[in-house]
Amino acid sequence: MKKIELLAPAGDLERLKIAVLYGADAVYLGGKQFSLRSRASNFDLADIAEGVKFAQAHGAHVHVTVNMLPHEEDMEGLKEYLMELERIGVTAIIAASPTIMMCAKQYAPKLEVHVSTQHSSTNASAANYWKRKGMDRVVLARELTLKEIQETAKHAQVPLEVFIHGGMCISYSGRCVLSNNMTGRDANRGGCAQSCRWKYRLYEKERPLHDEQDLFSMSSKDLMAARFIPDLIQAGIASLKIEGRMKSAYYIATLIKTYRLLIDEVYEKGNLSEERLLWYYQELAKAENRPTAIGFYEGQPLPQAQLYGVNGAGVTQEFIAYVLAYDADTQIATLEVRNNFKPFIEAEVFGPHITTTRFTFAELYDKDGKAMEVAKTPMQIITAKVPCVMEKDAMIRKVMKKDRSAIY
Ligand code: SF4
């Protein structure tokens, strides 16, 4: 049986490389053209080509979102763009528009076409419709229970991809014109302003519907479906997808490392004990998530799955250093500072080949070999003698004071 794919988001080349190094089987990214999130994209064709080369060298694949719903004026250059993606070795495009799908099949036939979640495919019959149209994979709607996913997988004749982690649209994915109406930015042409996560006061005519001090937002908690992964593997799902192309490299590394270990453990042992699951929850919570919930996996989300009045994940200061080099003979690590920290603090390191290991820093030295009282300049290069094995591209975080792993 083919091992399930771990599919990571990549907002730029740095994050693509981190995702691949930390264990993603494939990454998805949006180019500057024909993609939702096009405003945020840092990938021009040269970057996509470099990303493909890097991914292929590590046995991974690159998927490109070509998922806008184009109007007549948006078509120019589409055919050439798809042919170029095929030429540089992209494995698949993720598309929502039949125009883009058919154009790819006609002019870039080596590209797989994956049907975007924007189509809200909620059953096997819908998936098989796309199979008959020649599509290679269907990304299921996020609004499905585990039971519905299992039933769909039983009857689908096409590989299926499901979301397991990340932000949720409060509307059926993409079927929302809040942003269009409130900002003139078209959510289905790459411009969503996330108006659902703004804070609002609610009125019925002139009458406030709640205390005027309380603000209301339509935001949901992030999805975190770690505990359903053994069932998803059992059901024969092809790919587990993580949302978050706008997230940091640290976030990507934390999630991909954790899900990589979890998936490998399920394949090795057949299942996960409650104790192991708890450890995975704690690791996942070390990324700067919004609070998490299980989305629709067990049915209609309850009020506890919403974030009324709260709208952001916030930035944490936990990621303190990136490991540029490590000398095993001298145990000296060369570090790039990311957030403020002092010598002798307790910290954790994790890396492409290192599972979370706790240690205490000794002295820190600047590039002239002078002992430092505090490392506080972002991107400054420093050195430290460390008491545990490290590796290039590992990341170091402060030990969190409180456990943020609470999920319902
Ligand atoms: S405004 Fe919110 S619900 Fe609407 S498309 Fe954007 S993220 Fe989704």
Boltz pocket constraint, residues with backbone or C-beta under 6 A from the ligand:
constraints:
  - pocket:
      binder: B
      contacts: [[A, 168], [A, 169], [A, 170], [A, 171], [A, 173], [A, 174], [A, 175], [A, 176], [A, 177], [A, 178], [A, 179], [A, 187], [A, 192], [A, 193], [A, 194], [A, 195], [A, 196], [A, 197]]
      max_distance: 6.0
